[in-house]
Amino acid sequence: MISKSKSFVQEFMAFVKGFGVIGLALGVVIGGAANTIVKSLVDNIIQPLLGYIGGLDSLSEWTLGKLYVGAFVGDLIEFLVLLFVVYMAVKIIISRFLTKKERETLGI
């Protein structure tokens, strides 16, 4: 019974190491935090600023009939800002952990 438990633990640790589960979990947590920050930036700063320029309290109030165009534009801005943040994070990580030769091999 002890050897089976030890075998299971060894298999589990090999899985964690082999598939980068810890790195993936950290990526999900950091991505969720970045999403929260970006959403706050867009909802509380960018949309009110753009709404103010357009004479509204917030961009999200902009509608065309029953279509919530402003809310869609706000979500699009949020997506683009998050995409930029992820791009910059990956670029920084790659520059720190890969050598110049490795980056050239990957075409980055």
C-alpha positions as CSV (number, residue, x, y, z in Angstrom):
1,M,0.0,0.0,0.0
2,I,2.8,2.4,0.8
3,S,4.6,1.8,-2.5
4,K,1.3,2.6,-4.4
5,S,0.9,5.9,-2.5
6,K,4.5,6.8,-3.2
7,S,4.1,5.8,-6.8
8,F,1.0,8.0,-7.1
9,V,2.8,11.0,-5.4
10,Q,5.7,10.5,-7.8
11,E,3.4,10.3,-10.8
12,F,1.6,13.4,-9.6
13,M,4.8,15.4,-9.1
14,A,6.0,14.3,-12.6
15,F,2.7,15.5,-14.0
16,V,3.1,18.9,-12.3
17,K,6.7,19.3,-13.4
18,G,6.2,17.9,-16.9
19,F,3.1,19.9,-17.9
20,G,4.0,23.2,-16.1
21,V,0.8,23.1,-14.1
22,I,2.2,25.5,-11.5
23,G,3.1,28.0,-14.2
24,L,-0.2,27.6,-15.8
25,A,-2.0,28.1,-12.5
26,L,0.1,31.2,-11.8
27,G,-0.7,32.5,-15.4
28,V,-4.5,32.1,-14.7
29,V,-4.3,33.9,-11.4
30,I,-2.2,36.7,-12.8
31,G,-4.4,36.9,-15.9
32,G,-7.5,37.2,-13.7
33,A,-5.9,40.0,-11.7
34,A,-4.8,41.8,-14.9
35,N,-8.4,41.5,-16.2
36,T,-9.7,43.1,-13.0
37,I,-7.3,46.0,-13.2
38,V,-8.0,46.5,-16.9
39,K,-11.8,46.3,-16.4
40,S,-11.5,48.9,-13.7
41,L,-9.4,51.2,-15.9
42,V,-11.8,51.0,-18.8
43,D,-15.0,51.3,-16.7
44,N,-13.8,54.0,-14.3
45,I,-11.4,56.1,-16.3
46,I,-11.6,55.6,-20.1
47,Q,-15.4,55.2,-20.5
48,P,-16.2,58.3,-18.4
49,L,-13.6,60.3,-20.1
50,L,-14.8,59.4,-23.6
51,G,-18.4,59.9,-22.4
52,Y,-17.5,63.3,-21.1
53,I,-16.0,64.2,-24.5
54,G,-19.3,63.1,-26.1
55,G,-21.5,64.8,-23.6
56,L,-22.5,61.7,-21.7
57,D,-21.7,60.5,-18.1
58,S,-20.1,57.4,-19.6
59,L,-19.4,55.9,-23.0
60,S,-21.5,52.9,-22.0
61,E,-24.6,55.2,-22.2
62,W,-24.2,55.6,-25.9
63,T,-27.1,53.8,-27.7
64,L,-28.5,53.6,-31.2
65,G,-32.1,52.7,-30.5
66,K,-32.1,49.5,-28.5
67,L,-28.4,48.8,-29.4
68,Y,-25.9,49.5,-26.6
69,V,-23.1,50.6,-28.9
70,G,-21.2,52.3,-26.1
71,A,-21.1,49.2,-23.9
72,F,-19.8,47.2,-26.9
73,V,-17.1,49.8,-27.6
74,G,-16.2,49.8,-23.9
75,D,-15.8,46.0,-24.0
76,L,-13.8,46.2,-27.2
77,I,-11.5,48.8,-25.6
78,E,-11.2,46.5,-22.5
79,F,-10.2,43.6,-24.8
80,L,-7.6,45.6,-26.7
81,V,-6.0,46.9,-23.5
82,L,-5.9,43.4,-22.0
83,L,-4.4,42.1,-25.2
84,F,-1.7,44.8,-25.0
85,V,-1.0,43.9,-21.4
86,V,-0.6,40.2,-22.1
87,Y,1.6,41.0,-25.1
88,M,3.9,43.1,-23.0
89,A,4.0,40.5,-20.2
90,V,4.9,37.8,-22.7
91,K,7.5,40.0,-24.4
92,I,9.1,40.8,-21.0
93,I,9.1,37.2,-19.9
94,I,10.6,36.0,-23.2
95,S,13.4,38.7,-23.1
96,R,14.3,37.6,-19.5
97,F,14.2,33.8,-19.9
98,L,15.3,33.1,-23.4
99,T,18.7,33.8,-24.9
100,K,19.0,35.9,-28.1
101,K,19.8,32.7,-30.0
102,E,16.7,31.0,-28.7
103,R,14.5,34.0,-29.6
104,E,16.0,34.0,-33.1
105,T,15.3,30.3,-33.5
106,L,11.7,30.8,-32.5
107,G,11.4,33.9,-34.8
108,I,10.5,36.2,-32.0
